[in-house]
């Protein structure tokens, strides 16, 4: 297994290869949006209209993916990270965020541990401010479809969305059965799901390869992004649902997944990608 990183491009993964074969979409050029994977911190996916109410205070965030009206994926993916440690088997990256439109200081770390047949990625965030901070984490890997990729993962419900913002929880959508039984990667989805057990299996039968995704227990939610006509798809382990910060206290979304960090408190998410032959 070999891994490439670009700390200067949002702390992104530039490639992940097993025996010289790309498992993730390799970075092209110097655009972080075209990378193999990037970190989501201090929240994943979208905050509706880049606005939320927190402890009686209305917070207006930058719309950081114009012309989209929402705030998306936090700050880490659009800023440079610093290298804290580097060996042949381990790299630790660091990103420090000062108070801005996001009115909390925090520090984030990414740790990559490489083995012969796998890589473990750990993403963490610590509240460095003097008041409680909402927090969530995620990974955004782009897997290659290659020659007939198939996907299998167990999920409880799909989050029906309008403009990528959840509006209803659906436990009967046909995609749930398709993903549970496994088969060719479906296209035309950009949706959140809950009830994930933290395991997904990608196989390339024609190539005799398999990749197992294993996420930590706090990744009960996952985003499945599979645009039509593209040679990639995303299985994104995340710690909370999309727009969770606006769903706290909503009885329709009791398991939103967002956490509140006290000053000095931290939270972490891990994802392991392990390659094996069929």
Buried (B, 14 or more C-beta within 10 A) or exposed (E): BEBBBBBBBBBBBBBBBBEEEBBBBBBEEEEBEBBBBBBBBBBBBBBBBBBBEBEEEEBEBEBBBEEEBBBBBBBBBBBBBEEEEEEEEEBBBBBEBEEEEBEBBBBBBBBBBBEEEBBBBBBBBBBBBEEBBBBBBBBBBBBBBBEEBBBBBBBBBBBEBEEBBBEEBBEEBEBBEBBEEBEEBBEEBEBBBBBBBBEBBBBBEEBEBBBBBBBBEBBBBBBBBBEEEEEBBBBBBBBBBBBBBBBBEEEEBEBBBBBBBEBEBBBBBBBBBBBEEE
